[in-house]
Amino acid sequence: MNAITSAATHTATPSATFNASCAAAATGSAADLAPLQAVIFDWAGTLVDFGSLAPTQIFVEAFATFGITITLAQARGPMGLSKWDHIHQLLQDASIAAQWQTAFGRAPGNDDVDAIYARFMPMQIAKVGEFSAPIDGAVELLPWLRAHGLKVGSCSGYPREVLNQLLPQAAAAGIAPDHVVAGDELPAGGRPGPFMALANVLALGIGDVRACVKVDDTVPGIDEGLRAGMWTVGLSLSGNEVGYSVQEYAQAPKDEVDARVAVAEAKLKAAGAHYVVRSVADLPAVLAQIAAAMRAGKTPA
């Protein structure tokens, strides 16, 4: 299925984008989204933390405490994985592994992942609340979904200790899904496996995984949804692949924004996303298209 992009321009206000997407969805009644049953969201870069900034800088700082220099681009590379797996993946990078070899006289191993993770966790817990602001459109979207008969699930690469700091602040700002799964709490593991998405299916009492939509700004998050047998929607502008802060986005030239978004869209499409839009503000129109496709007999696979 071809991906679609947001019709919003760089200058459009987020509320206008959400309202336009709702209008495009032609939401006359709850039946417009039948037979969809649930939407399962990622957190950073999807519902909160425009640009997915909270984890990125902390990875850089945690590695620096070991005398290892990593770039923001390197830190963003494995985003979407659970944080232990993210650190493990970073240590597989040839340049990072070479620094570790020079500093410690050996290749990095799992004990080193544990050590960096132990350093990372308190830093992330201390900082995550600073990045709990909802992405524009998210606060309006969740009640809109419920009003149209859909349940709202979520999962994250964040460990439960980090989510315990984030969730109360997000809820106070208007973001409170029906269920939340953390990246470290399932014995089977996290992304790119389907386990967190499927845990939402079980918790929410969903009767058909094909009636679920996984929404994520990362390739592992898209993989998660596909492996779970769900529809997938990738988010380009708001998340990790573009990486703007709100302020950077506001000041960036439109040509630069469009170029970055195009690269992000291509990456998410290549991962298999059924649709790609700029942010959750664009989601209502996409959900209407998915529901119409399902009524015509189409399935995610």
Secondary structure, DSSP 8 states (H G I E B T S, - for coil): ---------TTS-HHHHHHHHHHHHT-SSGGGGTT--EEEE-SBTTTBSTT-HHHHHHHHHHHHTTT----HHHHHTTTTS-HHHHHHHHTTSHHHHHHHHHHHSS---HHHHHHHHHHHHHHHHHHGGGG--B-TTHHHHHHHHHHTT-EEEEB-SS-HHHHHHHHHHHHHTT---S--B-TTS-TT--TTSSHHHHHHHHHHT-S-GGGEEEEESSHHHHHHHHHTT-EEEEE-TTSTTT---HHHHHHS-HHHHHHHHHHHHHHHHHTT-SEEESSGGGHHHHHHHHHHHHHTT----
